[in-house]
Structures are given as C-alpha cells and as structure tokens.
Amino acid sequence: MNLTGLFSAVATTEGITVRVQPSFMPDDSDASAGHWLWHYHVRIENGCGMPIQLIDRHWIITDGHGDRRDVMGEGVMGEQPVIAPGESYDYVSGCPLATPMGSMRGCFGMVDSGGRRFEVEVPAFDLLSPQSRGAAN
C-alpha cells in the first residue's frame, strides 16, 4: 500500500517508521477565545526483525509565538503496545494551542525483545489553521 499521500510527515529510525498526519478541527476551535485544536493520526510501523514495545513518549510542542511545551509520559493513549515485525500500530490524539499555528515533534521510547531500549524519532509536523494560512499570504 502506498502511504505517501496519507501522511504528511515520515521518519524512520532503526527500521521503525513513524508517520503523522495532523488535521485542524474547526468545530472544536474558537478563534475569538484564542483556542485552536488539531487531531493528529500517528502510525508506527515495525520494519525491524523483532517485536518492539512502545514504553514512553516525549512531545515538543511549539506555538505560533515560539513558546515550547514538553509533554512526557508512559505509552500513548494509556497503552504500551507491542508491535510485531511487519505490523503497525495506529492512534489518534489531539493538541490544543492558544495560537492559530504551531508545530510538534518528538520521540518514542522503545524496548526490543532483547531488552534494549532505544528512541524512535517522531517527525516534525506543522499545525496550521485556516487563519494561519490567511496570515501567511
């Protein structure tokens, strides 16, 4: 399956590919209140030869003013999934900002079946609302 058009940001680390596609949520945003919301779909594909487990995450979220927020925690969406070789894991989460644009990037902490811990890059992606696109023109 060709996933090139489905995900706007892709990074591969040690055979693990992370794909991300953000979506602006206009019905859940309120520009007059300074509240913008995005959902982002993440797919983690295990292209290495052994099972891996996602242990933790570290997101770096930057708003349109350049203010940075770090979000760290165990697993994703309350899970620490084990991903078999050749399989993938998908989840959708959300990110609110007080500006109409921003960006996210980060990493997932993984453990392979041999007990080795390593980090997998989550590619940087932009969070853009229609207001931010209009301001850029």
N, C-alpha and C positions, 0 to 999 in steps of 0.2 A: 504494500500500500504506500502511495506517495503522500507523505505528510507535509511536504514543503509549503503548500498554501494554507494549511490549517493552523500552523503555529508560527508566530512572528519572531520568536527568539529561540535559539537552539545552542546548546553547549554539550560537549562530550568530554568526560573525564574517565580515564581508565576503563573504557568500554561502556560506561554508563551515560546514556544520553538523556538530558533534561530538556523538554520542550515546554514553552509557555505561550499562552495567548490571553492577553487582557481584553476585557470588554467593559466599556463605560456603561453605567446603569443610570440612565436619566430619570427613571421613575423613582429611584431611591436617593436622588441627589436634589439639593436645594441651593442653588447659587445665591439666592438672597440671604440665606443663613450661613453661607460660607461652608457648605458641606457637599463634597463630591465623593461618589462611591464607584469603585471598579470591582468586578469579579475577575479572577484570573484562573484559567484552566492549566494545570500542570500535568504533564505525562512524563514518568520516569521509566525508561526502557533499559532493561538489563541485557547488554550485549557482551558481557563477560562470561566466562565458563563456569561460574559457580553462583549459588544463591547469595543474595545480599539482603541486609536488613537496614531500613532507614531508622536511625536512632534519634536524631535531633535535627533542628533547623536553625539557621541564622539568616534573617532577612535584614537588609539595609534598605530603608525606605527614605527617599528624599523628596520633599515637597517642592513646589514651584519657587519658594524663597531660598532654597538650598539648605533648609533645616533637615538634619538627619535624625532618624529614629531607628534604633536597632531592636529587633524582635527575635528573641531566642526562646527555645523550649523543646520539650521532648516531642518526637514524632511530628506528624501532621494530622490535623483533624481528629486528634485523640487516638491515633493509631501509630504503630511502629511496624509497618508492613514488611513482610519477607517477599522478595521478588525473585522468582526462579529465573534461571538463564533463558533468554528468549522471550520472557514475559514482560509485561508493563504494569504500572500502577498509575491510575488517574485520580485526581481530586480537584475540586473547585473551592476556592476560598475568596475572601474579599479584603479590600483595603480602602478605608476612608481617608480623605485628605481635606485640609482646610483651604487648599488652592485648586484651581481647575487643571493643574498638570503636576506631574512628578515622575518618579522612576523607582524601580525596585531591582534589586539583585541580591545574591546571597549564596548560601551553600547548604547542602545536606550532609550531615554526619552519617556515615555508613559503616557497617561491620560485615566483612565477608564470612563465609562458612569456616574459614580457618581462624577466625577471631581477630583478624587485622582490621583496625579502624582506619578510615580514610575519609577525605572530604570530596564531595562532588559539587562542581560549580553549577549554580543556577544562573543562567544568562541574564544580563541586564535587559530590562524592557521598559518602555515609556508608558506612562499613564496619561492619556490625553483626552480631554473632554471637548465637545464642540466649541466651547468658549475659548479654550486654549488655542485651538486651530484658527479661530477667527482673529485672535490677538496676534498670531504669528504672521498674518498676511498684511 
